[in-house]
Amino acid sequence: MRTSPPDPVLIVGGSGLVGSLAARTLRRFQPQLPIAIAGRDLARATAVAESVGNAHAVQVDLQRRDLGLPQGASYSAVVVFVKDDTLHTLRFAQDRGIPHVGVSSGSFEIAPEVAQFIHRSHAAPVLMLSHWLAGAASLPALHFMQDFETVNRLEIGAVLDEQDVGGPAAHADLDRLTIAAPHAQLLEQGRWVWAQGELAGRRFTCVDGTSVQGQAYSPLDVVSLAAASAARRVRLDIAIGESEARRRGQPYSTEIVIEIEGTLKTGAAARVRHDIVHPQGQAPLTAVGVVVAIERLLGLDGGAPVPPGLYLPDVLMAPARMVQRMQDVGAVFSRR
């Protein structure tokens, strides 16, 4: 029995640094899945599409509800690598009943997206994937928490090399989430607070033993992990500077430090640290998080396609699969 080929996944911002890598990573793991590279610069998008293969380029206009795309064009999902202040990409997905994946919103600015979903809650699956590197910290943290009966403290430290911030869209996201936000949101002693004073930063130790000063940060990891773990302290801090690889004279890397304190299933109290390093920086991890999300939403991982709903990655994506995919693209895991 022959089946019709799947519709392309529309990657908005697919000609950018991380978006184009996500397209190539998706091609690696899903060689038969068509991809539409969407951007404002059609020539640039075309170049990316040709390099990806089984892909085509389209020009998008975020000021239009139809995104300026050809009438009648069909897609299987919409992935957005830019901050869409119009929410037209979300409406576009809802109008067509296809999954929407966003990766750019901080926890303090999701109200418009949530309201848009609530008003059309049966239209499409909406995955809020605005976590650090598209879940590269939170999903492994959930995987490691499986050894614990209870978790009291969960602290994540992320190191972003100053040479690895990314393209214009990534710069804009980082500026908005660190400058435009009044204070980062975190869970402290079981209460939600806005990080101020001493709570606004935290020193943590990099994988090579270097101590760095991190700044409290507000992607969606903190709210997701607090709900999933019932911990009384959950925070994520980011340090922007020289990564451990550059300190060794190598090209930049990216690091994630996950520290979990609680009671193990054996009954013993423990504080466990896991380090994650990618020698090529943040982009490969972000790309693979998006790929795992698309695989789950479309049922390409062996499960059924996801029905309409509002989702966070920790209730939709399998942590073990994320860890495996991260290792597949070169991430190195270690435990202390």
JOFENNOR-V30926 format. One line per field, one symbol per residue. phi: phi as a letter, one per 30 degrees, with the letter a starting at -180 (. if undefined). Layout:
# JOFENNOR-V30926
phi=???
This chain:
# JOFENNOR-V30926
phi=.dcdddddddcdidcdedddddddddddcbdcddbcdcadcdddddddedddihbbcbccbddcddiidedjdcbcabcccbdcddiddddeddecicdbbcbccdddbceddddddedbdcdadbcccdcehhjdcdddeddddddcdbbcbbbcccccddcbdjdeddeddddddccdddadcbcbhibdbcdbhdddbadbcddcjddbcccebbddedddddddcidcbbabbccclcdddddcicddbbbbcccbblcdddjddabccbcbbcdcidddddddddddddeddcidcjcdeddelcbcddcbcdedddedddddcjdccbbc
